Amino acid sequence: MPITQVAQVQFRDLVSQEEIQEICDCALALQKTCLHPTTKKPLVKSVTGGIDNSPEGLQDGMTHVFVFEFDNEDDKSLYQGIEPRREFAEAVGRVAAKYTVVDFTQGVFEYRRPSVASS
């Protein structure tokens, strides 16, 4: 089943527009740079992103959003370990005041509570 990953970034105040653009360009390039190790096909099915323009005021400081789509859990798992993705995550970590990532399986809404270990 397709997996969608939503990444939100709030950049630190002193980060230049050029640095922000580099991060954005890098994010959008991950579809071309993160390839399956054997098939050499892109692990990222699609990627898009942009700057927040919501009038609701519920962004909690997040300014930029990137949405990645994967064909399946296996591709997403491989993507996590691919060098260009690790470099992207490290670059974001250096310039982000806040960074969130949420993954979901499209069409799955059943909530499973985390198990609590008994003491």
C-alpha positions as CSV (number, residue, x, y, z in Angstrom):
1,M,0.0,0.0,0.0
2,P,1.2,3.5,-0.7
3,I,3.0,5.4,2.1
4,T,3.0,9.2,2.4
5,Q,5.5,11.1,4.4
6,V,4.9,14.7,5.4
7,A,7.9,16.7,6.7
8,Q,7.5,20.2,8.1
9,V,10.4,22.6,8.9
10,Q,10.7,25.8,10.8
11,F,14.1,27.3,9.9
12,R,16.2,29.2,12.5
13,D,15.9,32.9,12.3
14,L,19.5,33.5,11.1
15,V,19.3,31.0,8.2
16,S,19.7,32.8,4.9
17,Q,17.2,32.5,2.0
18,E,20.0,30.8,0.0
19,E,20.4,28.1,2.6
20,I,16.7,27.6,2.7
21,Q,16.6,27.3,-1.1
22,E,19.4,24.7,-1.0
23,I,17.4,22.6,1.5
24,C,14.3,22.9,-0.7
25,D,16.2,21.9,-3.8
26,C,17.8,19.0,-2.0
27,A,14.4,17.7,-0.8
28,L,12.9,17.9,-4.3
29,A,15.9,16.1,-5.8
30,L,15.5,13.1,-3.5
31,Q,13.2,11.5,-6.0
32,K,16.1,11.4,-8.4
33,T,19.0,10.7,-6.0
34,C,17.5,8.0,-3.8
35,L,17.6,4.9,-5.9
36,H,16.8,1.2,-5.1
37,P,20.2,-0.5,-4.6
38,T,19.5,-3.3,-7.1
39,T,16.8,-2.1,-9.5
40,K,18.1,1.6,-9.6
41,K,14.5,2.7,-9.7
42,P,13.5,5.8,-7.6
43,L,12.5,4.8,-4.1
44,V,10.4,8.1,-3.9
45,K,7.4,7.8,-6.2
46,S,6.7,11.6,-6.0
47,V,7.8,14.6,-4.0
48,T,6.4,18.1,-3.7
49,G,6.7,20.9,-1.3
50,G,6.3,24.6,-0.7
51,I,6.1,27.4,1.8
52,D,3.1,27.6,4.2
53,N,0.3,29.9,3.2
54,S,-2.5,28.8,5.5
55,P,-4.5,31.6,7.1
56,E,-5.5,29.5,10.1
57,G,-2.6,30.3,12.3
58,L,-2.1,26.7,13.4
59,Q,1.3,26.0,12.0
60,D,3.2,26.2,15.3
61,G,6.0,28.1,13.5
62,M,6.4,25.6,10.6
63,T,7.2,27.4,7.4
64,H,8.0,24.8,4.8
65,V,6.4,21.4,4.0
66,F,7.6,18.5,1.9
67,V,5.4,15.5,0.9
68,F,7.0,12.3,-0.2
69,E,5.1,9.3,-1.6
70,F,6.4,5.8,-1.6
71,D,4.9,2.7,-3.4
72,N,5.2,0.6,-0.3
73,E,6.8,0.2,3.2
74,D,9.8,-1.6,1.8
75,D,10.7,1.4,-0.5
76,K,10.3,3.8,2.5
77,S,12.5,1.6,4.7
78,L,15.2,1.5,2.1
79,Y,14.9,5.2,1.6
80,Q,15.7,5.8,5.3
81,G,19.2,4.4,4.9
82,I,20.1,5.8,1.5
83,E,23.0,8.3,1.7
84,P,21.3,11.3,-0.1
85,R,18.4,11.0,2.4
86,R,20.7,10.9,5.4
87,E,22.6,13.9,4.1
88,F,19.3,15.8,3.6
89,A,18.2,15.0,7.2
90,E,21.6,16.1,8.6
91,A,21.4,19.4,6.6
92,V,17.9,20.1,7.8
93,G,19.1,19.3,11.4
94,R,21.8,22.0,11.1
95,V,19.4,24.8,10.1
96,A,16.0,23.8,11.6
97,A,14.5,25.3,14.8
98,K,11.9,22.6,14.5
99,Y,11.4,19.6,12.2
100,T,8.6,17.1,12.2
101,V,8.0,14.0,10.1
102,V,4.7,12.0,9.9
103,D,4.2,8.9,7.8
104,F,0.9,7.3,7.0
105,T,-0.5,4.5,5.0
106,Q,-3.0,5.9,2.6
107,G,-6.6,5.0,3.6
108,V,-5.7,3.4,6.9
109,F,-7.4,5.1,9.9
110,E,-7.4,2.5,12.6
111,Y,-5.5,3.8,15.6
112,R,-3.5,1.3,17.5
113,R,-2.5,2.4,21.0
114,P,1.1,1.8,21.9
115,S,1.4,-1.2,24.1
116,V,2.3,-0.5,27.8
117,A,4.7,-2.8,29.5
118,S,3.4,-4.2,32.7
119,S,5.5,-3.7,35.8
